[in-house]
């Protein structure tokens, strides 16, 4: 399901890990780069869960993107959409 009244397709635009907590942050953004959702997973969970190029997100879960990140997120979302199927594991 792509953009509909029920969900919005978001593309993986950032993956980062931090600290000794062994946590990974995944950021999925809209193609326009103006809204995003962030997921934090432990490395143990990440090894068991598929990370796909895109996910479908309920609009009320999306947060606005800071102005300084908007173009970068839009560029990366377009790149992912051009190079991967939504269900491709990345």
Residue, then its C-alpha position, 0 to 999 in steps of 0.5 A: x500500500x502506498x500513499x493512501x488515507x490510511x498510510x504514507x510510504x516512507x523510505x529509509x534515509x538514515x541508519x545510525x548506532x550509538x553508545x555502548x547501549x548497542x542501539x540502532x536508530x532507523x529513520x524513515x522519511x516521506x519522499x518530500x523529506x518533510x515528515x519522518x518516523x524514527x525506530x530504535x532497535x537493539x542490535x539483538x532485535x535488529x538481527x532478527x528483524x528485516x529492515x526494508x527500504x520502505x515502510x507504510x506509516x499511519x500519518x499520525x505517527x509522522x513527525x516534522x523534519x527539521x529544516x536543515x535535514x529536509x533536503x537531505x532526507x528528500x534526496x535519500x528517500x528518492x534515491x532509495x525509491x529509485x534503487x530499491x523495491x519497498x520490501x527489499x531488505x537493506 
